[in-house]
Amino acid sequence: MQADKKLDKTHNKIRNRSYTELALSLILTLFKLLAGILGNSTLLLADAVRSFSEFIDECIKLLDFSIGSKPGDESHNYGHGKITTLCMGAGAFILLFASFHMISLNSGEILMFLQGKEPETPEIIALYAATSAFILRNIVAVLTENPELQTKEDFSKARIPVKDVSIISVKRLLIIPIKEVLISCFVILGIGCTFLPGKNFNIADSFAALLLSLYLLGNSGRLLYKIVNELIEASLDEENNLRIKEIINKTENVTGSGELKTRRIGKGIAINAIVNVNNSLSVLEAAEIANLVEERLKAAFTENTYVLIKIEPVPERNQNFKNRGRSSNEKKGEKASLF
C-alpha cells in the first residue's frame, strides 16, 4: 500500500515535470529557430530541430500517461500501448525529414566553400542565443526536481524492489544528461569558431551543422527501425529472451522450458512461454508453479507485463530405465495396433 502511494505521487511529479519540459522545449525550439534565421546560423537551426525532437518526446510521454497507460478493455485486450508507438513513429518520421533537409542545406554550403565561394558567416546574435539557451536549460533543470531519481533512492532505502518507476522511460537520471551538455557545447563552439581569424573558419558553422544533422538522422533512423519491429510483432532481443528463460528455468519445480514467444506492446511486453514440470504433480501444484513463474517475470520486468504460461508435463527424471523401456514399448505397441 505504501509503495503504491509513493508510485502515484511519483507519477504526478513526473507528469508535472513533463509539462515543464514540454513548455521549455517549445520555447527553446522557437527561440533557436528565430535566432538561427536572424543570426544566419544553420548550426543553430539544426539545434532547433534537436529541441523540437525533445518537444515531441515530451508530447509522447504525456500521451502515454493519458492514453497509453490505460489498462486493457473489451476492444483492446492488450492495452493501448500501440497508440504511443504510432505517435513515436510520426515524430521520428518528422525528425528524419528535418534531418535530411538540414543535411542537404549544409552539404550545399560546404560544396560552395570547396568551389572557392565564401560562405555567409553567422552573426554574433547566434552565439549569444546558443549560450543563452544553454544557460536557461541548465537553470530550469536545476530548479526542477527529478522525481525518478528521488523515488529510486527512497525505494532503495525502504528495500522495496522497483524495476520501473513508471510506464514511461525517463532517461534523465542526472540533472543534465552529459550527452546534452556535450551537444550544447558543440553548438556554441561551432558558432564561436566562425569568429576566429582566417577564412577557413567561416565554414565551421555549416560543417558542425552537418555533423549534428547526421547525428539526428541516425537517432531517428534507429527509432524508426525499433518502431517498425514493434508494429510487425517482432520478438524481443536475444538478451531479454535468454533472461526470461533463465528466470523460468530457475523457478522451483520447473524441469525446463519449451517454446518462448515474446513481443513488445508500447512500453510493455507480452510473454508466452511453455514450462515443463514433472508429470507426477497435481493440477493444483502445476497451477501454483505457473503463478510463481508469472510473478517472477513481472517482478523482473513490470507489473504491466502480459504473461501466458502453458504447463507441459514430462516424465520424472529419476524414473528407472526399465519403466522407461516399458512405457516406450507400450507406446510402440499402441502405434502398431493402429495398423
N, C-alpha and C positions, 0 to 999 in steps of 0.2 A: 504493500500500500504506500509506504514511504517512497519507494523507488518510483512508483507511478506518478506521484505528486511532483517529484523532482523532474521527471521527464516532461510532464505537462508544462511545468514552469520553464524548462529549458526550451521547449517548442515555442512558447510565446516570446522568449527572449530572441531566439533565432529568427522568428518571423519579424519582430521589430527591427532587428539588425538588418534583415534583408530589405526592408523598406528604406532604411537609411542608405544602404549600399546602392539601392536602385536609384534613389534621387541623386546621390553623389556621382554615379556612373553616367547618368543622363547629363548632369551639369558639366562634367569633365569632357564628355563627348562633344557637346555643343561648343564649349569654350575652346577646345583644341581645334575643332573644325573651323571656327571663326578666325582664331589666331593663325591657323595654318594658311588660310586663304589670304588674310590681310598681310601676314608676315612672309608670304611666298615660300613656305616650307613644306615640301612633300613628306618629310620625315614626321612632322607634327600631324599631318593628315593621316599618315599610317598609324601613328599613335592614337589618333581619334578612333580609328577602326578598332584598335585593341580595346579602348574604353567602351566602345559600342558592344564588343563581344562580352565584356563584363556586365553591361546593362542587360543583354539577352540572357546571360547566365542567372542573374538575379530574378528576372521575369519568370524563368523556368522554375526556379526554387519556390517562388510564391505560388505559381500554378500547381506545383507538386504538393504544396501544403493544402491548397483549396480543393483540388480535384484528384490529383494522383494518389493522395494518401487515403482516399475513401475506400472502405472495405468492399469486398465483392457483394454483388446483389444478384437478383434473378436473371438479369440480362448481361451482367458482367461477372461471371463466376470467379475470375482471376483478378478482380480489381480493375482499376483504371490507370494502371501504370503505362499502358501504350500511348495514352494521351500525352504524357510527358515526353515519351520517346519521339513522337511525331513533331512536337514543338521544338525539341532539341534538333531534330533533323532540319526543320525550317530555318532555325537560327544558324546552324552550321553551313547550310547552303548559302545564306546571305553573306556570311563571313567569307566563304570560299569565293563568291562572286566579287566581293570588295577586294579581296587579296589579289585576285587575277587582274583587276583594274589597276591597282597600285603597282603591281609588277610591270604591267605594260607601260604605265606612265613613267616610272623611274628608269626602266630599260631604255626608253626613248631619250631621256635626259642624258644617260651615260653614253649612249651611242652618239649623240650630238657632240658631247665633250671629246670623245675619241676622234671625231672628224675635225676637230680643231675649233669648234664653236664654243664660245664662252657661255656657260650656263648662268641662269639667274640665281643669285645668292639670297639666302633668307635675310629678312630684316631683323633688327635687334628685338623687335616685339615678340618674335617667335621664341627667342631664347628666354625672354622674361616669362612668357606664357608657359613654356615647358617647366621652368623652375618653379613657378607659382603652383602649377598643377601638382607637382611632386610634393611640395610643402603642404598643400591643402590635403592631399591624400594621406599623408602621414599624421597630420593633426587630427583628422576625423578618425583614423584607425586607433590612435592613442586614446581618444575620448570615448570611443565605442568599445564596450566590454565584449570580449569573445566568450559567448555562453558555452560553447562546446568544450573549450579548454578548461573553464572553471568547473563544468559538470563532471568531466573525466577525473579531475582532481578530487572532487567531493565523493564520487563513487568509489575511487580507489582507496580513499581514507575509510570509507564505510565498508570496504571489502565487498562491494556489490558488483558482480560481473556485468559489464555492459559492452557489447560488441559494437553496436552502432547507436549513438545517442538519438538520432532521428532518421527518418526515411530518406532524407536528402544527404548528399555527400558534401559536407562542409570542409573545405580544404584549408581554410585559414586558421591553422593552429598557432601561428605566430602573429604578432601584432601586424607586421607587414611581411608577406612572403619574400624570401630572398630573391626569387626569380623576378618578381615585380620591381623590386629595388634595382636590380641589375638592368632591367629593360628601361626603366626611367632614367637611370644614369647614362645608359647608352644613347638615349634620345637627346639628353642635354649635351652630352659630349659630341654627338654627331652634328648638332646645330652649332655648337660653340667652335668646332674646328673650321667652319667656313669663315670665321672672323680672323683666323690666323693669316699672317702674311704669306703670299705665294698663291699663284693661280691654281695649283694642283689641289689645294684645299677647298676650292669652290664646289667640287663635285662630292664633297663629304656628305652633304645632306641627302642627295639622291642615292648615293651608294648605301648609306645607313638605312634609308627608307626601303631600298630593295631587299636588304637582309632582313629587316623587320617584317616585310610583306611575305617573304619566303617562310619565315617562322610562323606567321599566322596561317599561311596556306597549309603548312604541314600539320598544324593543330586541327584545322577544320577538316582536312582530309582524314586524319586518324579518327576524329569524332564521327564523321560520316560512315567510315568503314565499320565502326562499332555499332552504330545505329542500324545500318543495313543488316548486319549479322543478327541483331536482336529481332528485327522485323521478319526475317526469314527463318526464325526459330532456331538459330544456331546454338549448339550446346556451349556450356561454359568452357573455359580454357582447361588445359590438361592439369595444371597445378590444383585448381579447385576440385576437379573431378577426383584426383588422387586423394585430396584431403577428405572428401566425402566418403570415399571407400575406406580410408583409414579409420574414420570415426565409426563407420558401420562395423568393420571387422574387429575393432577393439571393444565393442559392446559385449557385455556379459551374455553367455549362452548363444552367441552368434558363431556359427561354424564357418561362415564365408558369405560372399555376396555375389550376385549374378549380374544381370544386365542393369546398367545405370543410364537413365535419361535425364538430362538437365536442360534448362533454358532460362533466359532472363526475361523478367516481366517488369519493365520500368526500372526502378531501383531495387526491386526484389528478385528472387529466383524461385524456380519450381524444380523439385527433385522427385523423380520417380525411380525407385530402386527395388530390386529383388534381394531379399535377405534369406539366407539359408539357416535353418535350425534343425536340431535332431528330431527325427520322426516320432520319438518316444514322448515328446512334450504334448501336453493337452492344448486344446484350443485357447483356453484362458491364459496359459503360460505363454503361448505364441503371441497372443494379443498384447500381453504385458511387455514382451520384448520389442514388438513393433512400436509401442508407445514410448519406450525408453529410447529407441533409435531416433524417433521423431523429436523428442525433447532435446537430445544431444545435438542434432543437426540444427535445430532452431537456436540453441544456445551458442553454437559455433558461428552462425550467420546472423539472422534476425528473427524476431518473433513473427514477422510477416511472411516468412518463407513457407511456400506451399510444399508439403511433403506427403507423398503417397508411397506407402511401404507394402510390398506384396511378400508374404511369407511362403517359402517353399521348403517342405520337409525333405531331409536327406537321411540316409541310413546312418546309424551311430558309428563313429569311428572305431570304437572299441569292440565292434561286432567281430566274432571269430571267423576264420576262413571257411569252416565247414558250413556255417549258417549262410555266409555269402554265396558259397557254391551251391547250396541247396536252393536258395532263393533265385539264383540265376538259372538253375536247371528247371525250376518250376516255371519261370518266365518263358524259357525256351520251349517247354512242353506246351504251355498255353498258346504260344505262337504257332507251334507245329500242328496243334489240333484244329487250327483255323483253316488249314488247307487239306 
